[in-house]
Amino acid sequence: MKEHEFVKGMTMGVVAGAALSAVMMPRKKSSMKKTAGKAMKTVGQVMENLSDEMGF
């Protein structure tokens, strides 16, 4: 009887650990590159607008 409870507990722990690791897994790096590219474009546009406003 206790052996079955142990196996049941171990199985629940493994499933919980797998679910937690799937949630915490880092996203694809391509999205990071895409986000960085968009940020660089935005910074470039802001700097261009700022320099136009200042008359450079």
PDB file with one MODEL, atoms N, CA, C and O in Angstrom:
MODEL        1
ATOM      1  N   MET A   1       0.824  -1.183   0.000  1.00  0.00           N
ATOM      2  CA  MET A   1       0.000   0.000   0.000  1.00  0.00           C
ATOM      3  C   MET A   1       0.869   1.248   0.000  1.00  0.00           C
ATOM      4  O   MET A   1       0.597   2.177  -0.761  1.00  0.00           O
ATOM      5  N   LYS A   2       1.909   1.298   0.832  1.00  0.00           N
ATOM      6  CA  LYS A   2       2.773   2.460   0.902  1.00  0.00           C
ATOM      7  C   LYS A   2       3.581   2.615  -0.383  1.00  0.00           C
ATOM      8  O   LYS A   2       3.903   3.734  -0.782  1.00  0.00           O
ATOM      9  N   GLU A   3       3.909   1.505  -1.029  1.00  0.00           N
ATOM     10  CA  GLU A   3       4.671   1.583  -2.270  1.00  0.00           C
ATOM     11  C   GLU A   3       3.870   2.309  -3.344  1.00  0.00           C
ATOM     12  O   GLU A   3       4.430   3.093  -4.110  1.00  0.00           O
ATOM     13  N   HIS A   4       2.578   2.060  -3.406  1.00  0.00           N
ATOM     14  CA  HIS A   4       1.741   2.723  -4.400  1.00  0.00           C
ATOM     15  C   HIS A   4       1.622   4.215  -4.107  1.00  0.00           C
ATOM     16  O   HIS A   4       1.586   5.024  -5.034  1.00  0.00           O
ATOM     17  N   GLU A   5       1.562   4.581  -2.857  1.00  0.00           N
ATOM     18  CA  GLU A   5       1.494   5.990  -2.483  1.00  0.00           C
ATOM     19  C   GLU A   5       2.790   6.710  -2.863  1.00  0.00           C
ATOM     20  O   GLU A   5       2.771   7.860  -3.302  1.00  0.00           O
ATOM     21  N   PHE A   6       3.917   6.008  -2.685  1.00  0.00           N
ATOM     22  CA  PHE A   6       5.204   6.597  -3.057  1.00  0.00           C
ATOM     23  C   PHE A   6       5.278   6.828  -4.558  1.00  0.00           C
ATOM     24  O   PHE A   6       5.699   7.896  -5.003  1.00  0.00           O
ATOM     25  N   VAL A   7       4.877   5.846  -5.332  1.00  0.00           N
ATOM     26  CA  VAL A   7       4.899   5.966  -6.789  1.00  0.00           C
ATOM     27  C   VAL A   7       3.949   7.074  -7.235  1.00  0.00           C
ATOM     28  O   VAL A   7       4.274   7.845  -8.137  1.00  0.00           O
ATOM     29  N   LYS A   8       2.802   7.153  -6.620  1.00  0.00           N
ATOM     30  CA  LYS A   8       1.832   8.198  -6.939  1.00  0.00           C
ATOM     31  C   LYS A   8       2.420   9.579  -6.640  1.00  0.00           C
ATOM     32  O   LYS A   8       2.277  10.497  -7.447  1.00  0.00           O
ATOM     33  N   GLY A   9       3.063   9.729  -5.515  1.00  0.00           N
ATOM     34  CA  GLY A   9       3.690  10.995  -5.148  1.00  0.00           C
ATOM     35  C   GLY A   9       4.827  11.367  -6.077  1.00  0.00           C
ATOM     36  O   GLY A   9       4.963  12.527  -6.466  1.00  0.00           O
ATOM     37  N   MET A  10       5.645  10.386  -6.434  1.00  0.00           N
ATOM     38  CA  MET A  10       6.747  10.637  -7.359  1.00  0.00           C
ATOM     39  C   MET A  10       6.221  11.062  -8.725  1.00  0.00           C
ATOM     40  O   MET A  10       6.766  11.976  -9.343  1.00  0.00           O
ATOM     41  N   THR A  11       5.186  10.415  -9.189  1.00  0.00           N
ATOM     42  CA  THR A  11       4.604  10.762 -10.486  1.00  0.00           C
ATOM     43  C   THR A  11       4.051  12.182 -10.475  1.00  0.00           C
ATOM     44  O   THR A  11       4.245  12.943 -11.423  1.00  0.00           O
ATOM     45  N   MET A  12       3.367  12.525  -9.403  1.00  0.00           N
ATOM     46  CA  MET A  12       2.823  13.881  -9.291  1.00  0.00           C
ATOM     47  C   MET A  12       3.946  14.912  -9.246  1.00  0.00           C
ATOM     48  O   MET A  12       3.817  15.990  -9.826  1.00  0.00           O
ATOM     49  N   GLY A  13       5.025  14.600  -8.577  1.00  0.00           N
ATOM     50  CA  GLY A  13       6.169  15.507  -8.509  1.00  0.00           C
ATOM     51  C   GLY A  13       6.836  15.701  -9.859  1.00  0.00           C
ATOM     52  O   GLY A  13       7.215  16.815 -10.221  1.00  0.00           O
ATOM     53  N   VAL A  14       6.978  14.610 -10.601  1.00  0.00           N
ATOM     54  CA  VAL A  14       7.591  14.694 -11.929  1.00  0.00           C
ATOM     55  C   VAL A  14       6.719  15.521 -12.870  1.00  0.00           C
ATOM     56  O   VAL A  14       7.227  16.348 -13.627  1.00  0.00           O
ATOM     57  N   VAL A  15       5.413  15.296 -12.822  1.00  0.00           N
ATOM     58  CA  VAL A  15       4.501  16.049 -13.678  1.00  0.00           C
ATOM     59  C   VAL A  15       4.523  17.536 -13.300  1.00  0.00           C
ATOM     60  O   VAL A  15       4.543  18.398 -14.179  1.00  0.00           O
ATOM     61  N   ALA A  16       4.519  17.835 -12.009  1.00  0.00           N
ATOM     62  CA  ALA A  16       4.564  19.229 -11.569  1.00  0.00           C
ATOM     63  C   ALA A  16       5.877  19.893 -11.982  1.00  0.00           C
ATOM     64  O   ALA A  16       5.885  21.047 -12.410  1.00  0.00           O
ATOM     65  N   GLY A  17       6.967  19.176 -11.855  1.00  0.00           N
ATOM     66  CA  GLY A  17       8.270  19.708 -12.257  1.00  0.00           C
ATOM     67  C   GLY A  17       8.349  19.954 -13.759  1.00  0.00           C
ATOM     68  O   GLY A  17       8.907  20.960 -14.197  1.00  0.00           O
ATOM     69  N   ALA A  18       7.796  19.045 -14.541  1.00  0.00           N
ATOM     70  CA  ALA A  18       7.793  19.216 -15.997  1.00  0.00           C
ATOM     71  C   ALA A  18       6.945  20.416 -16.395  1.00  0.00           C
ATOM     72  O   ALA A  18       7.330  21.182 -17.279  1.00  0.00           O
ATOM     73  N   ALA A  19       5.802  20.585 -15.754  1.00  0.00           N
ATOM     74  CA  ALA A  19       4.935  21.727 -16.063  1.00  0.00           C
ATOM     75  C   ALA A  19       5.620  23.040 -15.688  1.00  0.00           C
ATOM     76  O   ALA A  19       5.552  24.012 -16.440  1.00  0.00           O
ATOM     77  N   LEU A  20       6.266  23.072 -14.551  1.00  0.00           N
ATOM     78  CA  LEU A  20       6.963  24.280 -14.105  1.00  0.00           C
ATOM     79  C   LEU A  20       8.124  24.620 -15.029  1.00  0.00           C
ATOM     80  O   LEU A  20       8.338  25.789 -15.351  1.00  0.00           O
ATOM     81  N   SER A  21       8.871  23.615 -15.454  1.00  0.00           N
ATOM     82  CA  SER A  21       9.997  23.882 -16.352  1.00  0.00           C
ATOM     83  C   SER A  21       9.513  24.336 -17.722  1.00  0.00           C
ATOM     84  O   SER A  21      10.179  25.142 -18.373  1.00  0.00           O
ATOM     85  N   ALA A  22       8.359  23.830 -18.174  1.00  0.00           N
ATOM     86  CA  ALA A  22       7.815  24.275 -19.459  1.00  0.00           C
ATOM     87  C   ALA A  22       7.381  25.733 -19.383  1.00  0.00           C
ATOM     88  O   ALA A  22       7.542  26.479 -20.349  1.00  0.00           O
ATOM     89  N   VAL A  23       6.838  26.140 -18.256  1.00  0.00           N
ATOM     90  CA  VAL A  23       6.403  27.529 -18.098  1.00  0.00           C
ATOM     91  C   VAL A  23       7.604  28.464 -18.013  1.00  0.00           C
ATOM     92  O   VAL A  23       7.559  29.569 -18.554  1.00  0.00           O
ATOM     93  N   MET A  24       8.663  28.047 -17.354  1.00  0.00           N
ATOM     94  CA  MET A  24       9.817  28.914 -17.126  1.00  0.00           C
ATOM     95  C   MET A  24      10.861  28.840 -18.235  1.00  0.00           C
ATOM     96  O   MET A  24      11.883  29.524 -18.167  1.00  0.00           O
ATOM     97  N   MET A  25      10.616  28.012 -19.264  1.00  0.00           N
ATOM     98  CA  MET A  25      11.571  27.854 -20.347  1.00  0.00           C
ATOM     99  C   MET A  25      11.708  29.183 -21.107  1.00  0.00           C
ATOM    100  O   MET A  25      10.702  29.829 -21.401  1.00  0.00           O
ATOM    101  N   PRO A  26      12.930  29.590 -21.423  1.00  0.00           N
ATOM    102  CA  PRO A  26      13.089  30.857 -22.136  1.00  0.00           C
ATOM    103  C   PRO A  26      12.467  30.785 -23.523  1.00  0.00           C
ATOM    104  O   PRO A  26      12.399  29.721 -24.137  1.00  0.00           O
ATOM    105  N   ARG A  27      12.021  31.923 -23.995  1.00  0.00           N
ATOM    106  CA  ARG A  27      11.405  32.008 -25.316  1.00  0.00           C
ATOM    107  C   ARG A  27      12.478  31.887 -26.388  1.00  0.00           C
ATOM    108  O   ARG A  27      13.675  31.894 -26.099  1.00  0.00           O
ATOM    109  N   LYS A  28      12.024  31.775 -27.628  1.00  0.00           N
ATOM    110  CA  LYS A  28      12.962  31.675 -28.739  1.00  0.00           C
ATOM    111  C   LYS A  28      13.776  32.955 -28.832  1.00  0.00           C
ATOM    112  O   LYS A  28      13.275  34.039 -28.530  1.00  0.00           O
ATOM    113  N   LYS A  29      15.018  32.833 -29.245  1.00  0.00           N
ATOM    114  CA  LYS A  29      15.896  33.988 -29.328  1.00  0.00           C
ATOM    115  C   LYS A  29      15.536  34.872 -30.512  1.00  0.00           C
ATOM    116  O   LYS A  29      15.901  36.047 -30.535  1.00  0.00           O
ATOM    117  N   SER A  30      14.829  34.329 -31.492  1.00  0.00           N
ATOM    118  CA  SER A  30      14.456  35.143 -32.646  1.00  0.00           C
ATOM    119  C   SER A  30      13.543  36.281 -32.225  1.00  0.00           C
ATOM    120  O   SER A  30      13.623  37.373 -32.788  1.00  0.00           O
ATOM    121  N   SER A  31      12.676  36.051 -31.247  1.00  0.00           N
ATOM    122  CA  SER A  31      11.822  37.129 -30.778  1.00  0.00           C
ATOM    123  C   SER A  31      12.648  38.197 -30.075  1.00  0.00           C
ATOM    124  O   SER A  31      12.308  39.379 -30.133  1.00  0.00           O
ATOM    125  N   MET A  32      13.718  37.800 -29.419  1.00  0.00           N
ATOM    126  CA  MET A  32      14.598  38.761 -28.764  1.00  0.00           C
ATOM    127  C   MET A  32      15.292  39.621 -29.819  1.00  0.00           C
ATOM    128  O   MET A  32      15.427  40.832 -29.645  1.00  0.00           O
ATOM    129  N   LYS A  33      15.727  39.000 -30.906  1.00  0.00           N
ATOM    130  CA  LYS A  33      16.364  39.750 -31.985  1.00  0.00           C
ATOM    131  C   LYS A  33      15.373  40.726 -32.609  1.00  0.00           C
ATOM    132  O   LYS A  33      15.719  41.867 -32.915  1.00  0.00           O
ATOM    133  N   LYS A  34      14.151  40.270 -32.792  1.00  0.00           N
ATOM    134  CA  LYS A  34      13.125  41.112 -33.384  1.00  0.00           C
ATOM    135  C   LYS A  34      12.831  42.308 -32.486  1.00  0.00           C
ATOM    136  O   LYS A  34      12.690  43.433 -32.965  1.00  0.00           O
ATOM    137  N   THR A  35      12.739  42.062 -31.193  1.00  0.00           N
ATOM    138  CA  THR A  35      12.481  43.138 -30.236  1.00  0.00           C
ATOM    139  C   THR A  35      13.637  44.128 -30.207  1.00  0.00           C
ATOM    140  O   THR A  35      13.417  45.338 -30.165  1.00  0.00           O
ATOM    141  N   ALA A  36      14.854  43.627 -30.229  1.00  0.00           N
ATOM    142  CA  ALA A  36      16.023  44.510 -30.224  1.00  0.00           C
ATOM    143  C   ALA A  36      16.079  45.336 -31.503  1.00  0.00           C
ATOM    144  O   ALA A  36      16.430  46.515 -31.465  1.00  0.00           O
ATOM    145  N   GLY A  37      15.741  44.733 -32.618  1.00  0.00           N
ATOM    146  CA  GLY A  37      15.725  45.463 -33.886  1.00  0.00           C
ATOM    147  C   GLY A  37      14.702  46.584 -33.880  1.00  0.00           C
ATOM    148  O   GLY A  37      14.979  47.689 -34.346  1.00  0.00           O
ATOM    149  N   LYS A  38      13.526  46.302 -33.355  1.00  0.00           N
ATOM    150  CA  LYS A  38      12.485  47.330 -33.272  1.00  0.00           C
ATOM    151  C   LYS A  38      12.920  48.463 -32.350  1.00  0.00           C
ATOM    152  O   LYS A  38      12.675  49.634 -32.637  1.00  0.00           O
ATOM    153  N   ALA A  39      13.565  48.110 -31.243  1.00  0.00           N
ATOM    154  CA  ALA A  39      14.033  49.130 -30.310  1.00  0.00           C
ATOM    155  C   ALA A  39      15.086  50.016 -30.957  1.00  0.00           C
ATOM    156  O   ALA A  39      15.075  51.232 -30.763  1.00  0.00           O
ATOM    157  N   MET A  40      15.983  49.429 -31.713  1.00  0.00           N
ATOM    158  CA  MET A  40      17.030  50.219 -32.379  1.00  0.00           C
ATOM    159  C   MET A  40      16.426  51.156 -33.418  1.00  0.00           C
ATOM    160  O   MET A  40      16.864  52.300 -33.543  1.00  0.00           O
ATOM    161  N   LYS A  41      15.426  50.689 -34.166  1.00  0.00           N
ATOM    162  CA  LYS A  41      14.757  51.550 -35.142  1.00  0.00           C
ATOM    163  C   LYS A  41      14.077  52.719 -34.443  1.00  0.00           C
ATOM    164  O   LYS A  41      14.148  53.856 -34.909  1.00  0.00           O
ATOM    165  N   THR A  42      13.426  52.440 -33.341  1.00  0.00           N
ATOM    166  CA  THR A  42      12.728  53.487 -32.598  1.00  0.00           C
ATOM    167  C   THR A  42      13.711  54.514 -32.061  1.00  0.00           C
ATOM    168  O   THR A  42      13.462  55.716 -32.149  1.00  0.00           O
ATOM    169  N   VAL A  43      14.819  54.055 -31.509  1.00  0.00           N
ATOM    170  CA  VAL A  43      15.834  54.978 -30.987  1.00  0.00           C
ATOM    171  C   VAL A  43      16.392  55.834 -32.122  1.00  0.00           C
ATOM    172  O   VAL A  43      16.616  57.031 -31.946  1.00  0.00           O
ATOM    173  N   GLY A  44      16.615  55.232 -33.266  1.00  0.00           N
ATOM    174  CA  GLY A  44      17.109  55.987 -34.418  1.00  0.00           C
ATOM    175  C   GLY A  44      16.130  57.061 -34.860  1.00  0.00           C
ATOM    176  O   GLY A  44      16.524  58.182 -35.181  1.00  0.00           O
ATOM    177  N   GLN A  45      14.857  56.711 -34.874  1.00  0.00           N
ATOM    178  CA  GLN A  45      13.842  57.693 -35.263  1.00  0.00           C
ATOM    179  C   GLN A  45      13.742  58.822 -34.246  1.00  0.00           C
ATOM    180  O   GLN A  45      13.591  59.985 -34.621  1.00  0.00           O
ATOM    181  N   VAL A  46      13.825  58.493 -32.979  1.00  0.00           N
ATOM    182  CA  VAL A  46      13.766  59.515 -31.938  1.00  0.00           C
ATOM    183  C   VAL A  46      14.968  60.453 -32.052  1.00  0.00           C
ATOM    184  O   VAL A  46      14.815  61.670 -31.949  1.00  0.00           O
ATOM    185  N   MET A  47      16.143  59.903 -32.260  1.00  0.00           N
ATOM    186  CA  MET A  47      17.343  60.738 -32.396  1.00  0.00           C
ATOM    187  C   MET A  47      17.246  61.628 -33.633  1.00  0.00           C
ATOM    188  O   MET A  47      17.655  62.788 -33.598  1.00  0.00           O
ATOM    189  N   GLU A  48      16.706  61.088 -34.723  1.00  0.00           N
ATOM    190  CA  GLU A  48      16.553  61.877 -35.941  1.00  0.00           C
ATOM    191  C   GLU A  48      15.566  63.020 -35.719  1.00  0.00           C
ATOM    192  O   GLU A  48      15.819  64.153 -36.127  1.00  0.00           O
ATOM    193  N   ASN A  49      14.454  62.720 -35.078  1.00  0.00           N
ATOM    194  CA  ASN A  49      13.463  63.759 -34.793  1.00  0.00           C
ATOM    195  C   ASN A  49      14.031  64.824 -33.851  1.00  0.00           C
ATOM    196  O   ASN A  49      13.776  66.014 -34.031  1.00  0.00           O
ATOM    197  N   LEU A  50      14.784  64.400 -32.867  1.00  0.00           N
ATOM    198  CA  LEU A  50      15.385  65.314 -31.911  1.00  0.00           C
ATOM    199  C   LEU A  50      16.393  66.238 -32.600  1.00  0.00           C
ATOM    200  O   LEU A  50      16.412  67.444 -32.355  1.00  0.00           O
ATOM    201  N   SER A  51      17.227  65.656 -33.462  1.00  0.00           N
ATOM    202  CA  SER A  51      18.215  66.483 -34.157  1.00  0.00           C
ATOM    203  C   SER A  51      17.533  67.439 -35.130  1.00  0.00           C
ATOM    204  O   SER A  51      18.011  68.558 -35.317  1.00  0.00           O
ATOM    205  N   ASP A  52      16.431  67.032 -35.754  1.00  0.00           N
ATOM    206  CA  ASP A  52      15.685  67.946 -36.624  1.00  0.00           C
ATOM    207  C   ASP A  52      15.101  69.102 -35.830  1.00  0.00           C
ATOM    208  O   ASP A  52      15.133  70.247 -36.282  1.00  0.00           O
ATOM    209  N   GLU A  53      14.571  68.814 -34.661  1.00  0.00           N
ATOM    210  CA  GLU A  53      13.976  69.846 -33.818  1.00  0.00           C
ATOM    211  C   GLU A  53      15.034  70.828 -33.307  1.00  0.00           C
ATOM    212  O   GLU A  53      14.747  72.013 -33.135  1.00  0.00           O
ATOM    213  N   MET A  54      16.245  70.344 -33.066  1.00  0.00           N
ATOM    214  CA  MET A  54      17.297  71.198 -32.545  1.00  0.00           C
ATOM    215  C   MET A  54      18.008  71.953 -33.668  1.00  0.00           C
ATOM    216  O   MET A  54      18.774  72.880 -33.406  1.00  0.00           O
ATOM    217  N   GLY A  55      17.755  71.554 -34.922  1.00  0.00           N
ATOM    218  CA  GLY A  55      18.331  72.272 -36.064  1.00  0.00           C
ATOM    219  C   GLY A  55      19.705  71.799 -36.462  1.00  0.00           C
ATOM    220  O   GLY A  55      20.460  72.569 -37.056  1.00  0.00           O
ATOM    221  N   PHE A  56      20.064  70.558 -36.161  1.00  0.00           N
ATOM    222  CA  PHE A  56      21.374  70.044 -36.557  1.00  0.00           C
ATOM    223  C   PHE A  56      21.343  69.478 -37.939  1.00  0.00           C
ATOM    224  O   PHE A  56      22.364  69.000 -38.434  1.00  0.00           O
TER     225      PHE A  56
ENDMDL
END
